[in-house]
């Protein structure tokens, strides 16, 4: 009887060991798969990171440029501006321009209006996220703009710089075209965890122009 019990006990122990062994193997396989996936993700992330950040900067630049364009359009749709509203020209008896004077109050008012409109647009952009479709990262035109998106946040790293400048271009003998240009510069930052990158957008907008006969008059260099 004792031998029978001992033999039976050995059989049960072997059966339990046999049942436990596959579980250990399955666990090892699962761990190996998880580790492998993590390593693959790290490798893919390292190789795609430069591409993703470059694409994020491009999308960020477009978003900021759109915000600037909208601000400029809103201001000059509401505020009609002619060349004579900004510059007062003086002529001699021969009809040549001899002097020019800028309306600094008008110029400063325009700068404030642009700054306010742009600030509102950039604040909206900051509180939202732009998405980069994964298909755009493949380089395949058929997949561009398709697929789930990677979210990117944009914020401004400084106050936008708004300048109103004067530009001259010769258009003939003794004839010069003068353009009044709004130059807007926005320094921004894209944030794609855990990486950040800064970029700058500068845009020029011609808001008024005229043709001047004669030499460049005094006062044109004094625009502010």
C-alpha positions in Angstrom: 0.0 0.0 0.0 2.8 2.4 0.8 4.5 1.8 -2.5 1.2 2.5 -4.3 0.6 5.7 -2.5 4.2 6.8 -3.1 3.9 6.0 -6.8 0.6 7.8 -7.1 2.1 10.9 -5.3 4.9 11.0 -7.8 2.5 10.9 -10.7 0.5 13.8 -9.4 3.6 15.8 -8.8 4.8 15.2 -12.3 1.4 16.3 -13.7 1.5 19.5 -11.7 5.0 20.2 -12.9 3.9 19.6 -16.4 1.0 22.0 -16.1 3.1 24.7 -14.5 5.9 24.5 -17.2 3.8 25.8 -20.1 2.6 28.8 -18.1 6.2 29.8 -17.4 7.0 29.5 -21.1 3.9 31.5 -22.1 4.9 34.2 -19.6 8.4 34.3 -20.9 7.1 34.6 -24.5 4.7 37.4 -23.5 7.5 39.4 -21.8 9.8 38.8 -24.8 7.1 40.1 -27.2 6.5 43.2 -25.0 10.2 44.0 -24.8 10.5 43.5 -28.5 7.6 45.9 -29.2 9.1 48.5 -26.9 12.5 48.2 -28.7 10.8 48.5 -32.1 8.9 51.6 -30.9 12.1 53.2 -29.6 13.9 52.5 -32.9 10.9 53.8 -35.0 10.6 56.9 -32.7 14.3 57.6 -33.1 14.3 57.4 -36.8 11.0 59.3 -37.3 11.6 62.0 -34.7 13.5 64.3 -37.1 10.8 63.8 -39.8 8.0 64.4 -37.3 9.6 67.6 -35.9 10.3 69.0 -39.4 6.7 68.3 -40.4 5.4 69.8 -37.2 7.4 73.0 -37.8 5.9 73.2 -41.3 2.3 72.8 -40.1 3.0 75.2 -37.2 4.3 77.8 -39.7 1.2 77.5 -41.8 -1.0 77.9 -38.8 0.8 81.0 -37.6 0.9 82.5 -41.1 -2.9 81.9 -41.4 -3.4 83.7 -38.1 -1.3 86.7 -39.3 -3.2 86.8 -42.7 -6.5 86.7 -40.9 -5.5 89.6 -38.6 -4.3 91.8 -41.4 -7.4 91.1 -43.5 -9.7 91.9 -40.5 -7.9 95.2 -39.8 -7.8 96.5 -43.4 -11.4 95.3 -44.1 -12.5 97.5 -41.2 -10.0 100.3 -41.8 -9.7 101.5 -45.4 -6.2 102.9 -45.9 -5.0 105.0 -48.8 -1.4 106.3 -49.4 -2.5 109.8 -48.7 -3.8 108.7 -45.3 -0.3 107.8 -44.2 1.9 110.2 -46.3 1.6 113.9 -47.0 3.6 115.0 -50.1 4.9 118.5 -50.9 5.5 119.6 -54.5 7.5 122.3 -56.2 6.3 124.5 -59.0 7.4 121.9 -61.5 5.3 119.2 -60.0 8.1 117.3 -58.5 7.9 115.9 -55.0 10.2 117.8 -52.6 9.2 116.5 -49.2 7.1 113.8 -47.5 5.7 113.6 -44.0 4.3 110.5 -42.3 1.3 110.5 -40.1 2.8 108.9 -37.1 -0.5 108.8 -35.2 -2.2 106.9 -38.1 0.8 104.5 -38.3 0.8 103.8 -34.5 -3.0 103.3 -34.6 -2.7 100.7 -37.4 0.1 98.9 -35.4 -2.1 98.7 -32.3 -5.1 97.4 -34.3 -2.9 94.8 -36.0 -1.3 93.8 -32.7 -4.7 93.4 -31.0 -6.2 91.3 -33.8 -3.1 89.2 -34.1 -3.0 88.6 -30.4 -6.5 87.3 -30.3 -5.8 84.9 -33.2 -2.6 83.6 -31.7 -4.4 83.1 -28.3 -6.9 80.9 -30.1 -4.1 79.0 -31.8 -2.4 78.5 -28.5 -5.5 77.0 -26.8 -6.0 74.6 -29.7 -4.0 71.8 -31.3 -3.0 71.1 -34.8 -2.9 67.6 -36.1 -0.3 66.1 -38.5 -1.8 63.1 -40.5 0.4 60.1 -40.2 0.1 59.5 -43.9 1.9 62.8 -44.5 5.0 61.3 -42.8 5.3 58.5 -45.3 6.3 60.7 -48.2 3.7 59.0 -50.4 1.5 61.6 -52.2 -1.5 59.1 -52.1 -1.3 58.9 -48.3 -0.6 62.6 -47.7 -3.2 64.2 -45.4 -4.7 60.8 -44.5 -4.7 58.7 -41.4 -4.9 59.5 -37.7 -3.2 62.6 -36.5 -0.3 63.5 -34.2 -1.3 66.4 -32.0 1.0 69.4 -31.8 0.7 72.5 -29.6 1.9 75.9 -30.6 2.7 78.9 -28.4 4.5 82.2 -28.8 7.8 82.8 -27.2 7.7 86.6 -27.5 5.4 89.5 -28.4 4.9 89.7 -32.2 7.0 92.4 -33.8 5.0 94.7 -36.1 6.8 97.3 -38.2 5.5 99.7 -40.9 8.3 100.5 -43.3 8.8 102.3 -46.6 10.3 100.6 -49.7 11.4 102.2 -53.0 11.7 100.6 -56.4 12.9 102.3 -59.6 10.3 101.9 -62.3 11.7 104.3 -65.0 13.9 107.3 -65.6 13.5 109.7 -62.7 10.5 107.7 -61.5 10.2 105.7 -58.2 7.5 103.5 -56.8 7.0 103.9 -53.1 5.3 101.1 -51.1 4.2 101.2 -47.5 4.7 97.8 -46.1 3.6 96.1 -42.8 6.2 93.6 -41.7 5.0 91.1 -39.0 7.4 88.8 -37.3 6.2 86.0 -34.9 8.5 83.8 -32.9 6.7 80.6 -31.9 7.4 77.2 -30.3 6.0 73.8 -31.2 5.6 71.2 -28.5 5.5 67.5 -29.3 6.1 65.7 -26.1 8.9 65.5 -25.0 10.5 67.7 -27.7 10.2 71.4 -28.4 11.4 73.5 -31.3 11.3 77.2 -32.0 10.6 78.8 -35.4 10.1 82.3 -36.8 7.5 83.5 -39.3 8.0 86.8 -41.1 5.4 88.2 -43.5 5.2 91.4 -45.6 2.0 93.1 -46.6 1.8 96.1 -49.0 -0.9 98.4 -47.6 -0.4 101.4 -49.9 1.7 102.6 -52.8 2.3 105.5 -55.1 4.5 106.6 -58.0 6.9 109.5 -57.3 8.4 111.6 -60.1 11.8 113.1 -59.2 14.3 112.2 -56.6 13.4 110.5 -53.3 12.2 113.4 -51.2 13.4 114.2 -47.7 11.4 112.6 -44.8 11.0 109.2 -46.4 13.7 107.7 -44.2 11.8 108.9 -41.1 8.9 106.4 -41.1 8.3 104.8 -37.7 
